[in-house]
Amino acid sequence: MIFVVIRKEIKVLFASYIGWGMLAIYAIVMGILYTQSLSEYMQVMMGNIPIVEQIGLTKYIGSNLFGTSSFIMLIFIPLLSMRLFSEEQKNLTMPFMLSAPISLAEIVVGKFLSLILFLALMLAYLVVIICILNAWTDIDFGYIFANVLGLSLLIASFSAISLFFSSLTRQPILAAVLSFFVLIMLLFLDHIFAQQPNTIWSDLSMMQHYKSFAVGLLNTADIAFYLLVALSFVFLTVRKLEHQRVYG
Amino acid sequence: MKSCTVNNITVEVDAITRIYEDRKVVSELSFTLEQGKALGLLGANGAGKTTTMRMIAGHLAPSHGAVRICGIDILRKPTEAKALIGYLPEQRPLYKELTVDEYLEIAASFHRLSSRKAKQSIALVKERCGLTEVGRRVIEQLSNGFQQRVGIAQAIIHSPMVVILDEPTVGLDPIQIRQIRSLMRDIAQDASLIFSTHLLPEVEMVCDDVQILEQGKSLYQSDIETLKQHMQTRALVVGFKRPVNLQAITELQHVVGVDYKNENTLVVQYQHASPAEEIVGLAVKNNWGLFLISEQQTSLEDVFLKLTKSE
């Protein structure tokens, strides 16, 4: 039944301009950044720009594209997730799903996965445009894999957090703004607590855990951190809806 | 046609209470409903009709008490019980950016219908709800009445045992109201229908049973025939073209009082047996020009207002 929920969410998303619009914006921004990075790299190779450090094409382009993607997700995910519960509650469409023989957990997980699946389309586009370069040069697939995994996990935890905030209010804009600020806070906790680098706050920083993926490393602690955050917030969302059902 | 194994009773509402912030919105409400019967929930705004329906539909958990659909406790086994229910809230849960067909396909998949069964069901409900011609149109572009039919179509797509409609005719024009009522009667042929309304003629036309709520409590509960009997007073309305001898009518056997309703019309109250025949005899004998004689019936509005001691 989770699949049914995913199908419904994707269908509704693409029935409006939001889905297509976001894909188009992402494709345009990434396309511009991609061609710019490529031309900059060519300038460096031709010696027009002094080489600061020896760096491969995959890393040069990848760091720009994956880094920018994570910031785009910071904006896109709250905007997409506000639809999932806040807008449904505002438009009074929630009873459609609540009347069906589907558990609340299936509804929440289905909505969560539909968001991930939609964002995975963007990630797939990113991977394709980088891998195209393999026709002219050797691409570091390990680096790409680590970055894709890191960005996927970051997307999963962002989505789960935003989904939770979406379940808290009937005002979609409020849900989006709330989750945006919470995500920024969580992303840059290490900067906020830069004076105390070894505190629990820097351990909770999402950026801190993203750093290893960004340089092409896979750290199981970082993977576990993102998975734990995602699972916790999905669970909290289910609990919130159950609470609403019992206490109104 | 599906059927319930438990004495043909589809809905058992067992002393349900719903408390919001120390306030009892619904209090100790109990009733049962049989298959093929329609129950009308009546009550002023805030009487607890919507809360009651949401509890029966499994959207809200009762603070106390239980709701069983065909013997299945909706709190303990919500998915099994919900599979037997179709629900349309007052605000239609429509995804207006979708077409009617797309929306009904999603509704069918949510109710676990196979794609072959879904196609058949969609065609059938579209025909029942008069949506065949608008299947490919975006819901947002449909009129209010058609949107309501789409809402009802999603509620009956899986041929549920119990259909719950919250104020299904609100905001519709008289023609649309007539069509929706006819659809409701059609639904109540197979399934049990629970609906709330403010329109009392609707209750008379569609209901088998009536439940009147006031401040969350059951104020009156009976079948529609008993309610109609309550509505009958023992009085005749009699109209004459020419002046009459009131004394002669008052002296008739069983007559206990005579009042002028207007210049030409009298209300004759009686006990035990109707004096209609004697009045007709007097009118003919004295040439009073009798043009009207009928039993006076209290409207449902009167009964409703009397029972609820309106706000």
Interface residues (C-beta under 8 A of the other chain):
Chain A: M1 V4 R7 K8 K11 V12 A15 S16 L92 T93 M94 P95 F96 M97 L98 S99 A100 P101 I102 S103 R245 V246 G248
Chain B: R18 Y20 A57 G58 H59 L60 A61 P78 T79 E80 K82 A83 I85 G86 Y87 P89 Q91 P93 L94 Y95 E97 L98 E102 I106 A107 S109 F110 H111 R112 Q154 A155
